[in-house]
Amino acid sequence: MASMKIMPRLSYTLLCDDVRQEVGGKFSLMGLFESIYANVFPAIHPRFAIVNELTGGRGEFAVKIKLLSPNKEEVLSESETKISLFSETQRHRDISVRFNTTFSAPGTYWLETLVDGERIGLTPLPLQLVSDKNVH
């Protein structure tokens, strides 16, 4: 009897500067953040990692992560991977690293997570203009 496919849910989305896998399989996240600050636009962010955890599902899935413009109409970058979940208690961490991402203007950009084409998460990524005058 074939097992029934169950769509996973997104437990969390984290943004950080880097992710490293340690001896023993643990992940270390460096430089967690929720906003990006720049003193000029367009701004180029050299590197950041998107960490998603999926759980509660069973089956094989296509997972896509899109970085969207503030109006959610332009895709700035995207990544796609295939995952297999064998049990609803299994957790899968998807790590996507972006390099030299250009942000054209301040505003709230969006990280959209899709599983088999269905949106399961939409995470804000505010980009803020700062100057020497308002940095402590």
Secondary structure, DSSP 8 states (H G I E B T S, - for coil): -----B--EEEEEEEESEEEE-TTS-EEEES-BS-EEESSSSEEEEEEEEEEEEES-BEEEEEEEEEE-TTS-SEEEEEEEEEEE-STT-EEEEEEEEEEEEE-SSEEEEEEEEETTEEEEEEEEEEEE--GGG--
